[in-house]
């Protein structure tokens, strides 16, 4: 399913979503366990491949049913994306920012979430509120490209699995 701007959206656990540009999600966004979000390959210019969260966020994943954010070319999880390659390009970035949280006061909890092939997994833009990331993994993301909070914190030593 190609995702476009919308409000009060749920990433369903039985769906694969394709992100080919910037997607703005307003209202409450819910992430169910088992959801697979695949990003088109980023060519280094505009538009960015990312999801902007502008409202409350609910993470409804479990240890045995995580959500996965990965490359459109990753055939190891989710449904096949039309015109995608059989394997991700190991030198490419697919998501510029996997999830960009634009709100400054809504608490954010992320757990049982996996990011692969992203330039930055998470960006918390101007956050003054609380965020909690108890179980989070990244794979095949270049060193130093993990979780970013603006204006000044970049977490670079997150464990990869």
HUWO-V238353 format. One record per backbone hydrogen bond with DSSP energy under -1.0 kcal/mol. CO is the residue of the C=O (numbers start at 0). NH is the residue of the N-H. Records with the same first field share a line. If there is no record, write none. Layout:
CO = NH ; NH
//
This chain:
0 = 17
5 = 25
8 = 29
9 = 11
10 = 31
11 = 14
14 = 35
16 = 37
17 = 2
18 = 39
22 = 51
23 = 5
24 = 53
25 = 7
28 = 57
29 = 10
30 = 59
31 = 34
34 = 67
35 = 16
36 = 69
37 = 18
38 = 71
48 = 95
49 = 22
50 = 99
51 = 24
52 = 101
55 = 28
57 = 30
59 = 32
64 = 61
65 = 33
66 = 113
67 = 36
68 = 115
69 = 38
70 = 73
80 = 83
88 = 91
92 = 41
94 = 118
95 = 119
98 = 122
99 = 52
100 = 124
103 = 127
107 = 131
111 = 66
112 = 136
113 = 68
114 = 138
116 = 93
119 = 97
120 = 98
121 = 147
122 = 100
123 = 149
129 = 107
131 = 109
134 = 111 ; 112
136 = 114
137 = 160
138 = 116
141 = 144
145 = 120 ; 121
146 = 154
147 = 123
148 = 152
152 = 148
154 = 146
//
